[in-house]
């Protein structure tokens, strides 16, 4: 690998390996098609476990920074565009920002109008529930227990509601 990974004083080693490799790719120190060191060699050079390096490589692959080829190794992805160092430094100051490509995508509002039918599963139609009858039954049951409402009752519940 044509760059140096430093783990001095770092706590989350796999995140630091990921961060430094991603930065090297974005700044152009690692170019498309460049082969990364095998995880075993990098782990030995950094004096960390191979799993630590594998976690970093998997995250890089998951985010599209690298691609892996069975038996050939891990390579910097061809689909990435290089970011100028100034732009990379600007992005790192503050909250996460979306990529500019997402600003050009039109966003539809499919739920701007209420749907005629609700096809969600597990939700009963509240309009069909007999609220007045339920309210009357609950009120009668509560009136029948009177002053004993503040004490523990039958562990099986209110028998009047059964």
C-alpha positions as CSV (number, residue, x, y, z in Angstrom):
1,X,0.0,0.0,0.0
2,X,1.5,3.4,-1.0
3,X,0.4,5.2,2.2
4,X,0.8,4.8,5.9
5,X,-1.9,3.8,8.4
6,X,-1.3,5.1,11.9
7,X,-3.1,3.6,14.9
8,X,-1.2,5.4,17.6
9,X,-3.6,6.4,20.4
10,X,-6.7,5.2,18.6
11,X,-9.4,3.2,20.3
12,X,-11.6,1.9,17.5
13,X,-8.9,0.4,15.3
14,X,-11.1,-1.0,12.5
15,X,-12.8,2.4,12.1
16,X,-9.5,4.2,12.0
17,X,-8.2,1.8,9.3
18,X,-11.4,2.4,7.3
19,X,-11.2,6.1,7.7
20,X,-7.6,6.4,6.6
21,X,-8.0,4.1,3.6
22,X,-11.2,5.9,2.6
23,X,-9.4,9.3,2.9
24,X,-6.5,8.0,0.8
25,X,-9.0,6.9,-1.9
26,X,-10.9,10.2,-1.9
27,X,-7.7,12.3,-1.9
28,X,-6.3,10.3,-4.9
29,X,-3.4,8.7,-3.0
30,X,-5.0,5.4,-3.9
31,X,-6.4,5.3,-7.5
32,X,-9.0,3.2,-9.1
33,X,-7.7,-0.3,-9.7
34,X,-5.0,-0.1,-7.1
35,X,-4.7,-3.3,-5.0
36,X,-4.9,-3.1,-1.3
37,X,-2.6,-5.2,0.9
38,X,-4.1,-8.5,1.8
39,X,-5.8,-8.4,5.2
40,X,-3.3,-10.8,6.7
41,X,-0.3,-8.7,5.7
42,X,-1.9,-5.4,6.8
43,X,-2.9,-6.9,10.1
44,X,0.6,-8.2,10.7
45,X,2.1,-4.8,9.7
46,X,-0.2,-2.9,12.0
47,X,0.0,-5.5,14.8
48,X,-3.7,-6.0,15.0
49,X,-6.0,-9.0,14.5
50,X,-6.9,-10.0,11.0
51,X,-10.6,-9.5,12.0
52,X,-10.0,-5.8,12.7
53,X,-8.7,-5.3,9.1
54,X,-11.5,-7.5,7.7
55,X,-14.1,-5.3,9.4
56,X,-12.5,-2.2,7.8
57,X,-12.3,-3.8,4.4
58,X,-15.9,-5.0,4.6
59,X,-17.1,-1.5,5.4
60,X,-15.1,-0.1,2.6
61,X,-16.7,-2.7,0.2
62,X,-20.1,-2.0,1.6
63,X,-19.8,1.7,0.9
64,X,-18.4,1.1,-2.6
65,X,-14.8,2.3,-2.0
66,X,-13.3,-1.1,-2.9
67,X,-14.3,-4.3,-4.7
68,X,-13.1,-7.7,-3.9
69,X,-12.3,-10.5,-6.4
70,X,-12.2,-14.1,-5.2
71,X,-8.6,-15.2,-5.2
72,X,-7.3,-11.9,-6.6
73,X,-7.6,-9.5,-3.7
74,X,-9.2,-6.2,-2.8
75,X,-9.0,-3.3,-5.2
76,X,-10.0,0.4,-5.2
77,X,-13.4,0.6,-7.0
78,X,-13.4,2.0,-10.6
79,X,-16.8,3.7,-10.0
80,X,-15.5,6.3,-7.5
81,X,-14.8,9.8,-8.5
82,X,-11.8,11.5,-6.9
83,X,-12.5,14.3,-4.6
84,X,-10.1,17.3,-4.4
85,X,-8.4,17.6,-1.0
86,X,-10.0,21.0,-0.4
87,X,-13.5,19.6,-1.0
88,X,-12.8,16.7,1.3
89,X,-11.7,19.1,4.1
90,X,-14.8,21.2,3.6
91,X,-17.1,18.2,3.9
92,X,-15.7,17.2,7.2
93,X,-16.6,20.4,9.1
94,X,-20.0,19.8,10.7
95,X,-23.0,17.6,10.1
96,X,-23.4,15.1,7.4
97,X,-24.2,16.5,4.0
98,X,-25.8,14.7,1.0
99,X,-24.0,14.2,-2.2
100,X,-24.9,16.7,-4.9
101,X,-26.4,14.0,-7.1
102,X,-29.3,13.7,-4.7
103,X,-30.2,17.3,-5.1
104,X,-31.1,16.7,-8.8
105,X,-33.4,13.8,-8.1
106,X,-37.1,14.8,-8.1
107,X,-38.9,13.6,-5.0
108,X,-42.5,12.5,-5.4
109,X,-45.0,12.8,-2.7
110,X,-47.2,9.7,-3.1
111,X,-48.9,10.2,0.3
112,X,-49.9,13.8,-0.2
113,X,-53.6,12.7,-0.5
114,X,-55.2,10.2,1.8
115,X,-55.6,6.7,0.4
116,X,-59.1,5.3,-0.4
117,X,-58.2,2.0,1.2
118,X,-55.8,1.1,4.0
119,X,-54.1,-2.2,3.2
120,X,-51.8,-2.3,6.2
121,X,-52.0,-5.6,8.0
122,X,-52.8,-6.0,11.7
123,X,-54.9,-2.7,12.0
124,X,-58.6,-3.0,12.7
125,X,-61.0,-0.5,11.2
126,X,-61.6,1.8,14.1
127,X,-64.8,3.1,12.5
128,X,-66.4,-0.4,12.9
129,X,-65.6,-0.7,16.7
130,X,-68.6,-0.1,18.9
131,X,-67.2,2.7,21.0
132,X,-70.5,3.8,22.7
133,X,-71.3,0.2,23.8
134,X,-67.7,-0.4,25.0
135,X,-67.8,2.9,27.0
136,X,-71.1,1.9,28.6
137,X,-69.9,-1.5,29.6
138,X,-66.7,-0.2,31.1
139,X,-68.6,2.5,33.1
140,X,-71.0,0.0,34.5
141,X,-68.2,-2.3,35.5
142,X,-66.4,0.6,37.2
143,X,-69.5,1.7,39.0
144,X,-70.2,-1.8,40.3
145,X,-66.8,-2.0,42.1
146,X,-67.4,1.4,43.9
147,X,-65.0,2.1,46.7
148,X,-62.9,-1.0,46.2
149,X,-61.4,0.6,43.0
150,X,-58.3,1.6,44.9
151,X,-57.4,-1.8,46.3
152,X,-56.1,-5.0,44.6
153,X,-58.8,-7.1,43.1
154,X,-59.1,-10.5,41.7
155,X,-55.9,-11.5,39.9
156,X,-58.1,-12.9,37.1
157,X,-59.5,-9.4,36.4
158,X,-62.9,-7.9,36.6
159,X,-65.5,-10.7,36.5
160,X,-68.1,-8.2,35.2
161,X,-66.1,-7.7,32.0
162,X,-65.8,-11.4,31.3
